[in-house]
Amino acid sequence: MPIGVLLALVADAETADADIDAAVETFQRDFVPVSAEAGESGPQPEKVQIGGRTVRFLKIGEGGTPVVLIHGFGGDLNNWLFNHADLAARRTVWALDLPGYGESGKAVETGRADELAGSVLAFMDDRGITNAHLVGHSMGALVAMTVAAKAPGRVTSLSLIAGVGFGNEINSEYIKGFTEGSNRNTLKPQLASSLPIRRSSRVSSSKIS
């Protein structure tokens, strides 16, 4: 994100939503990001065509057994913003937007874990990643597990955070509310109190070394 961009507003509980919306509109109207000519520090996301589909990704760091970061439902590679640098201190770190998410191509067939896992493997093939530590959050954990099931020799370790796939009761109200939400106010109930799956686990199968 550009330096100086609005990330959040802190307001008293009694502050009207209309006042918050007005403050956001005022900021967005007046905000001028630093121009590209001023220079942008650090690696920037790139895009590549893989199997006729646009894939956005970010690469940071060099050497070691690489890490591939797989975001969850409704997310993108920016979900790992505060993890990139620490992980990249000793190895190459890749983060990607899954098909249908972020700035990757929106065309998907089934959108199921098997298709998304196939896209991760295709990305690894395209980038010359022989094997990697996979780190997945929520839906991304299910995708990571599916990659491991499809190609176990390509996965050095799995780190699964609040992974979908450890329970069988899907919170359909969350999914419906999240996909139909069009602004901050309509998304607030889902983000404040719900998860895509009501019974989930936190698993880290092995330490990344």
DAPEWO-V691542 format. One record per backbone hydrogen bond with DSSP energy under -1.0 kcal/mol. NH is the residue of the N-H (numbers start at 1). CO is the residue of the C=O. E is the energy in kcal/mol with one decimal. If there is no record, write none. Layout:
nh=NH co=CO e=E
nh=NH co=CO e=E
//
This chain:
nh=5 co=2 e=-1.8
nh=15 co=12 e=-1.9
nh=20 co=16 e=-1.7
nh=21 co=17 e=-2.9
nh=22 co=18 e=-2.0
nh=23 co=19 e=-1.9
nh=24 co=20 e=-2.3
nh=25 co=21 e=-2.5
nh=26 co=22 e=-2.3
nh=27 co=23 e=-2.2
nh=28 co=24 e=-2.7
nh=29 co=25 e=-1.9
nh=30 co=26 e=-1.7
nh=31 co=27 e=-2.1
nh=38 co=35 e=-1.4
nh=39 co=36 e=-1.7
nh=46 co=57 e=-3.2
nh=48 co=55 e=-2.0
nh=50 co=53 e=-2.8
nh=53 co=50 e=-1.2
nh=55 co=48 e=-2.7
nh=57 co=46 e=-2.6
nh=58 co=95 e=-2.7
nh=60 co=93 e=-2.3
nh=67 co=92 e=-2.2
nh=68 co=133 e=-2.9
nh=69 co=94 e=-3.1
nh=70 co=135 e=-3.1
nh=75 co=72 e=-2.1
nh=79 co=76 e=-2.1
nh=80 co=77 e=-1.5
nh=81 co=78 e=-1.8
nh=83 co=80 e=-2.4
nh=84 co=80 e=-1.5
nh=87 co=83 e=-2.1
nh=88 co=84 e=-2.3
nh=92 co=63 e=-2.0
nh=93 co=60 e=-3.2
nh=94 co=67 e=-3.2
nh=95 co=58 e=-2.2
nh=96 co=69 e=-1.2
nh=97 co=56 e=-2.5
nh=100 co=105 e=-2.8
nh=101 co=98 e=-2.1
nh=104 co=101 e=-2.1
nh=105 co=54 e=-3.2
nh=116 co=112 e=-2.2
nh=117 co=113 e=-2.9
nh=118 co=114 e=-1.9
nh=119 co=115 e=-1.6
nh=120 co=116 e=-1.7
nh=121 co=117 e=-2.3
nh=122 co=118 e=-2.2
nh=123 co=119 e=-2.1
nh=124 co=120 e=-2.5
nh=125 co=121 e=-2.5
nh=126 co=122 e=-2.5
nh=127 co=123 e=-2.2
nh=129 co=124 e=-3.0
nh=132 co=154 e=-2.2
nh=133 co=66 e=-2.8
nh=134 co=157 e=-2.7
nh=135 co=68 e=-2.5
nh=136 co=159 e=-2.3
nh=137 co=70 e=-2.0
nh=138 co=161 e=-2.8
nh=140 co=137 e=-2.6
nh=141 co=138 e=-1.1
nh=142 co=138 e=-1.2
nh=143 co=139 e=-2.2
nh=144 co=140 e=-2.4
nh=145 co=141 e=-2.5
nh=146 co=142 e=-2.1
nh=147 co=143 e=-2.3
nh=148 co=144 e=-2.2
nh=149 co=145 e=-2.0
nh=150 co=146 e=-2.3
nh=151 co=147 e=-2.9
nh=154 co=151 e=-2.1
nh=155 co=152 e=-1.2
nh=156 co=132 e=-2.3
nh=159 co=134 e=-2.4
nh=160 co=203 e=-2.4
nh=161 co=136 e=-2.8
nh=163 co=201 e=-1.4
nh=164 co=138 e=-1.5
nh=171 co=196 e=-2.4
nh=172 co=170 e=-1.5
nh=175 co=171 e=-1.7
nh=176 co=172 e=-2.6
nh=177 co=173 e=-2.5
nh=178 co=174 e=-2.9
nh=179 co=175 e=-2.4
nh=180 co=176 e=-1.8
nh=181 co=177 e=-1.1
nh=187 co=183 e=-1.6
nh=188 co=184 e=-1.4
nh=191 co=187 e=-2.4
nh=192 co=188 e=-2.1
nh=193 co=189 e=-1.5
nh=194 co=190 e=-1.7
nh=198 co=169 e=-1.7
nh=203 co=160 e=-2.1
nh=205 co=158 e=-1.7
//
